[in-house]
């Protein structure tokens, strides 16, 4: 999966990658170095002492992103044929702090978006709990794909410390700032970390 993501980023024109490592960090580092970074310049962000979660990991590595404009965050357990160049293009076409790849699929939790594809809230489909950040009618549910583009302007607005969820940060920011949801429902997408996606496998 690491090779898949690295080569996908390289194909989209990315030249530098930051990999946050926690579990079996040494094994991952050795693998990347043995493959010469798959042709990319690689920096490792060490989270061995404390896993920083999806938001804390981004914030910990901010020194590498500040002043660089837009950058891609790609969850390593996601396998998809999404066109990252088109995702970047969609982000650069607007003035949003972040552009989140989303897909129409069954999920326990949904982002809620308006007709302009802006993030307006969140829903737990199992409990019915909702968080509405922009009170608009006709909000539609969609699922986050774990692939997103952030602008470095977001860093001064991330006031959390330690481990935190980037999803919660996006919801809070969406009250005042545009967070765009990029629909890639026609693309193939699999979360490789969930055994339920592979019912034929025995555990």
Secondary structure, 3 states (H helix, E strand, C coil): CHHHHHHHHHHCCCCEEEEEECCCHHHHHHHHHHCHHHHCEEEEEECCCCCCHHHHHHHHCHHHHCCCCEEEEECCCEEECCCHHHHHHHHHCCCCCEEEEEECCCCCEEEEECCCCEEEEEEECCCCCEEECCCCCCCEEEEEEEEEEEEHHHHHHCCCCCCCCHHHHHHHHCCCCCEEEEECCCCCEEECCCHHHCCCCCC
